[in-house]
Amino acid sequence: MERKTIHSVTLDTDKCRGCVSCMRRCPTEAIRVRNKKAKVLYDRCIGCGECVRVCPHHAKIPAFDSFDMIHKYKYKVAIVAPSFYGQFKSQYDINLILNGLLAVGFDDVEEVAKAAELVSEATREWMKNTQDIKHPIINTACPTIVELILVRFHGLIDNLLPLQTPADVAIKLAYKKAKEKGYKDEEIGIFFISPCPAKVLALKNGIGIKSPLVTGVLSMAEVYYKVVTALSQIKEVKPLNKAGFLGVAWASSGGEALGVNKEKYLEASGIENVIAVLKEIENGKLENLDFVELNACTGGCVGGVLTVENPFVAKAKIREFGKKIPCIGSTNTIKNAGLTYKDFDWEVVPTINDVFKLDENRIKAMQKLEQIESIYAKLPHFDCGVCGAPSCKAFAEDVVIEGFSIDDCTRMDERTTE
Amino acid sequence: MSSNSVHLEFDVVGNNFVSAGSASNEVKGILKQLGIDPLVIRKIAVAMYEGEINMVIHAGGGRAIVDIFEDKIEIVLIDTGEGIEDVELAMKEGYSTASESIRNLGFGAGMGLPNMKRFSDKFELESEVGKGTTIKMSMLFPE
């Protein structure tokens, strides 16, 4: 299977100074500095956006489509993630924000929060009716979490909730509506307004779905600046908001778990915290829990690198918006949406990413491992990054696998013998 | 290359809950690099983690010696702690001599040794009161 045909970050080579900040932060050791430029090993990249966040020279560019792309389509739908609401002042209401999207050129909107309520319903049903359920079940709405497990936590694949995400469901509903209105496929433009580059990748490549229907994925920050300036020109506010607080709450960490309605759950956000929790699960320590909600960005989707507002401020604003809407959208059920529980199931199970495997042949893998260990023993164990690898261990691997010279370590003579 | 095995040794520091689990974590990473089945890795990791924690809680630390062969892993955990008085009782699920303060940290559920045995294909425990405990576990890699 062809994985990752597009990438979630690209490099502005003029701005990159090869400073190793991003390399040291990357949770999957997916960055090397070669010839004074940060190079991403894309088969290891999980799209978390940490490198974008940490780069002091703003050389890391998250991937998204240009807003102007929407004008190529006759019927343009904005798929609005609930984190979008958290960017605006809480004096506004969700209806006004959604009307703002019409004001900047969209013909219709579809709330991801509405779909989220349906996914919550499907999740509750799935957890009730699935035999021999794993403990704990791990959420799959954050694509970086799924990728992280596929790359680093293979033993937890069966713990993943095998249901489609609210964004995927919202896209499907928007497509269905467009077809019902009589538009041809080439006339329909479905655009997700994304808080992060991971969703750009996930929605285009599809996680758990066979044929992604999204046309483009836009930067939340870019759309926000357009909409916020258009709000004052809105004359007629149409009733577009169908989602209740339970759906909107998915914008921040803990929201998804709220909808699952299980007593024994845990929620964690921020890539380092998430990795710590996954290690606990791998060690068999959290089997008393039913559900674990993990989000790669601190605070949840409101913490994505394509957002403008501080995630904690955004979370507070989401709460304010929530006071103005019902708890659950009144007519918002799977049945009313014309769907069945089956429609939420994963169509394909994502495959393990074996990128850390040293060799297909186990004996050869063991020999390589021995070589790596013997190289590693000669290194200073500073993990300084000067050689262009994130740690002495990673450098030893690069020497054995990629054929780099051990002399690329310039601090070998500083090594103190143990 | 010397032989078809990988030999690793780790110091497990006693009473340090922060670093506890680092040896099993490293072994987990190595098994992943060797392409061992993820579910088998998980069993090995849980068993070794429990063993490490036991040494941290009860024995003031110890040493973990790991040998990885083409078809199996052998883990030897050696400590010079207080030893186990009644091995049969210690192997019972839910039995624990961990103190209240240890239990408050979320350890000491009495599942450590039973889990280690359950996840091993071969399990040997030798203990002498006042001298220490040695545990040998081996797990096969299914083809």
HADDOCK unambig.tbl for C-alpha pairs under 7 A between the chains (distance, minus, plus):
assign (segid A and resid 154 and name CA) (segid B and resid 38 and name CA) 5.40 0.50 0.50
assign (segid A and resid 155 and name CA) (segid B and resid 38 and name CA) 4.56 0.50 0.50
assign (segid A and resid 155 and name CA) (segid B and resid 39 and name CA) 5.23 0.50 0.50
assign (segid A and resid 155 and name CA) (segid B and resid 42 and name CA) 5.81 0.50 0.50
assign (segid A and resid 282 and name CA) (segid B and resid 42 and name CA) 6.40 0.50 0.50
assign (segid A and resid 283 and name CA) (segid B and resid 45 and name CA) 6.41 0.50 0.50
assign (segid A and resid 283 and name CA) (segid B and resid 46 and name CA) 4.82 0.50 0.50
assign (segid A and resid 283 and name CA) (segid B and resid 49 and name CA) 6.68 0.50 0.50
assign (segid A and resid 284 and name CA) (segid B and resid 46 and name CA) 6.11 0.50 0.50
assign (segid A and resid 356 and name CA) (segid B and resid 32 and name CA) 6.87 0.50 0.50
assign (segid A and resid 356 and name CA) (segid B and resid 33 and name CA) 5.28 0.50 0.50
assign (segid A and resid 357 and name CA) (segid B and resid 32 and name CA) 6.26 0.50 0.50
assign (segid A and resid 357 and name CA) (segid B and resid 33 and name CA) 4.05 0.50 0.50
assign (segid A and resid 357 and name CA) (segid B and resid 34 and name CA) 5.73 0.50 0.50
assign (segid A and resid 357 and name CA) (segid B and resid 35 and name CA) 5.35 0.50 0.50
assign (segid A and resid 358 and name CA) (segid B and resid 33 and name CA) 5.27 0.50 0.50
assign (segid A and resid 358 and name CA) (segid B and resid 34 and name CA) 6.13 0.50 0.50
assign (segid A and resid 362 and name CA) (segid B and resid 34 and name CA) 6.01 0.50 0.50
assign (segid A and resid 362 and name CA) (segid B and resid 70 and name CA) 6.56 0.50 0.50
assign (segid A and resid 363 and name CA) (segid B and resid 4 and name CA) 6.67 0.50 0.50
assign (segid A and resid 363 and name CA) (segid B and resid 70 and name CA) 6.36 0.50 0.50
assign (segid A and resid 365 and name CA) (segid B and resid 34 and name CA) 5.49 0.50 0.50
assign (segid A and resid 366 and name CA) (segid B and resid 5 and name CA) 6.89 0.50 0.50
assign (segid A and resid 366 and name CA) (segid B and resid 6 and name CA) 6.68 0.50 0.50
assign (segid A and resid 366 and name CA) (segid B and resid 34 and name CA) 6.56 0.50 0.50
assign (segid A and resid 367 and name CA) (segid B and resid 1 and name CA) 6.83 0.50 0.50
assign (segid A and resid 370 and name CA) (segid B and resid 6 and name CA) 6.50 0.50 0.50
